[in-house]
Amino acid sequence: MNWYVKGVDGKVFGPADDEKIIAWVKDGRVDPFAGVSNDLKQWKLASLEPAFEMDWIVENEPGRFYGPTHRAVVDDLIKSGSLTPSCRIYRDDHGGVAEKEASVARAEAEKAMAEVQAEAEKAMSELKGEAERAIASKDAELAALRSELELMKSRVEKSEVHAQELERKIASLTEAKKREWKVDVIEPEIVSEEPPPPIRDTFKPSRPQQQTMLADLERQAQAELARMGASGAKKFFGLK
């Protein structure tokens, strides 16, 4: 690649290949405020070209700076005694150091954030585990209570059934008790040496009763004949 150098006085030097332009830079032939170009159309400050490594600034006296320039130029100034004993030398990487520091700071911040996030996730995981264990314990207690409640219900139901059975037995015994015969002992006024009459004799009607029964049967027969009429009576008795 060919390079052209335009001095602060407007003069243009070149073309120079990569090796030659780097030699010019190390010899201090390229001023920090000179312009460089590859096509004589687009120009930029020589100190802003990364390939030239013009990263050093010299403060020879307080407030008087030179650069940025190449490190070889600074070494030549030191060897030649051109710099005062109190001079200060800085490196300006055109924001590279700041960017690097910012990058390191971002990396440290990201690392710290990752650690905080990891700790938070760990704490959340532990809390979640404790919560799940607590819930599982409560669920087990609730299940045990429900089981105990079901057992108590079953016992109560059995007790109720037993109580109802006892009530039925009590009612049955009470009813039976009501039906028990009460035997009253009656002292007879007359004592007879004859045996009591047989049971069949109690079903034989007396003569007045027999007469009453015959009279009733006769009335019923007459009433039936009257209901049937003469033709019906003849038919019933087989008469013509």
Secondary structure, 3 states (H helix, E strand, C coil): CCEEEECCCCCEEEEECHHHHHHHHHCCCCCCCCEEECCCCCCEEHHHCHHHCCCEEEEEECCEEEEEECHHHHHHHHHHCCCCCCCEEEECCCCHHHHHHHHHHHHHHHHHHHHHHHHHHHHHHHHHHHHHHHHHHHHHHHHHHHHHHHHHHHHHHHHHHHHHHHHHHHHHHHHHHHCCCCCCCCCCCCCCCCCCCCHHHHHCCCHHHHHHHHHHHHHHHHHHHHHHHHHHHHHHHCCC
